[in-house]
Amino acid sequence: MRVELGTAIIPSAQVLEEMKGSTDGAVCVFDGIVRDNTCGRMTLFLDYEAYEEMALSQMRVLAAEALTRFPIRDVALLHRLGRLEVGETSVLIVVASAHRGAAFDACRWLIDTLKKTVPIWKKEHFADGVVWAAGEPFPDEIVAARETRETHE
């Protein structure tokens, strides 16, 4: 399990290669990058801030929970802080598993849960102003699938 929070550039390709194991049939990657616009507004750059001690602790808990909740072998969860330019990686999640379904499920759960629960905030700097971004809610199909799974457990 690898969990990191900091200002250094995230080495996405290197982390992916390090995560691959001989028992894995799948490695699922979520590489969140800074896009050049949001809702038609031109993005200049993003600033990420966090309650670092708590965020890192919660990220470790999430990674550990993913390892027990899903049949996966390993998790890497890295988030960058500070000023990020368009095209740079802000968050990287890599999940290694024997089977693709578990890897996809764990990866999706990790990014959705991280965005909803970990104290990391994004300030978006646009050509026409600045806003603090709200996290995206869980998609309805993920909430329904989780509720169905929990009912059957």
N, C-alpha and C positions, 0 to 999 in steps of 0.2 A: 504494500500500500504506500503510495506516494501522495502527500498533501503539502501544497506550498501556497503561500500568499506573499507577494512582494512586488517590487518595482522592476525587477529584471525582465528582459524580453523572454517570453516563453518559447523554449526550443521544441516546437511541436513535433517535427520529424524525428528528433532524437528520442523524445519521450515515447513515441509510438514504437520505434525499433526496440527500445529497452523493455517495453511491456510484453512483447511477443514471447511466448513460451512453447515448448515442444508439445504440450498437451492441448494447446488452444486450437480450436477450429474457427474462431472468430475473434477479432479485435474491433470494437466499435469506437469511433472517435466523434466527439462533438468539439469542434474548433470554432468558438465564438469569436468573430472578427468585427472590427469597427467598420460599419458600412458608411457610404458617402451621403446618406440621407435617411431621414425618418419622416414618414408621412408627407413626403414632398419637400421637406425643409433640408437645405444643403448643410451637411455636417462638416464642421471644420476640424474638430477633435473632441475627445471625451476625457473627462477627469473622473477617476474612480477613487473613492475614499471608503474606509472601513473602520469599524471598531475592531482593530486588528486582533487583539488577544481573543476576543469572543468569536470573531469570524473564523479564525484558524481552528479554534476548538470545535466549533460547530461543523466545519468542513471535515475534520477528523471523524467526528461522530457520524456524519453522513456517509463517508467512505466505509467506515466499519459496518454501519447498518446495511449498506448495499451488499457487502460481502456475506452477511447473514440472511438477508431478505431474498437474494437472487442466487441461483446456482452459477456463480462466476468465480474465477480464480484470483483476479487482481484488479485494482482500481488505481488510477492516477487522477488527481483532482487539483488543478493549479489555477489560480486566479491572479491577475495582475492589477496593481494599483498605480495611481499617478496618471500622468498625461499620456494618452494613447492616440496615435494618428490613424487616419483611415487606412485600412488594410492590415493593421496589427491585431494579434490575438489578445483578447481580453480574458478569456476563460478556455481551458482545455480539460476535457474529460476523456479518459481512455479506459475502456473496460475490456478485459480479456476473459474469455470463457471457452469452454469446449463447444458450445452451441450458439449460433447467431441470435436466436430468440431471446435468450437470457441476457446477452450482451446489449442488444437493442433496448430491452425493457429497463435494465439497470441504468444505462446511459441516459435515457429519457427521464427516468425517475430522478436521477442525480441532478440534472440541470434544472428541471422544474422545481425540485425541492430547494436547491441552493438559491435560486432566484426568489423564492417565496419566503425563505426562513433565515438566510445568513445575512448579517448586518454589513452589507456592501452596497454603497450607493453610487449611482452614475449621474454625473452632471454632463448634459449634452450642450456643446457649444455650436450654435448654428450661425450661418451668415447673418441672420436677422434676430438673434437673441440667444438666451441661455435658459435652460430648464433642468430641474432635477427630474429624472425619469422614474416613473413608477414601474415596478416589476410586472411582468406579464402573468396573468392568472393561469392556473392549470387549464388545459383544453378540456371541454366537457367529456370527450371520449376517455380521457385518462382518469378523470374523477369517477366515471361510471364503471370502468374496468376495475379500479381499485376497490370500490364499494362492493362490486360483485365478488371479487376475490376474497375480501374480508368476511363477507357473509358466508362463504363456503369453507372457511378455515375453522 
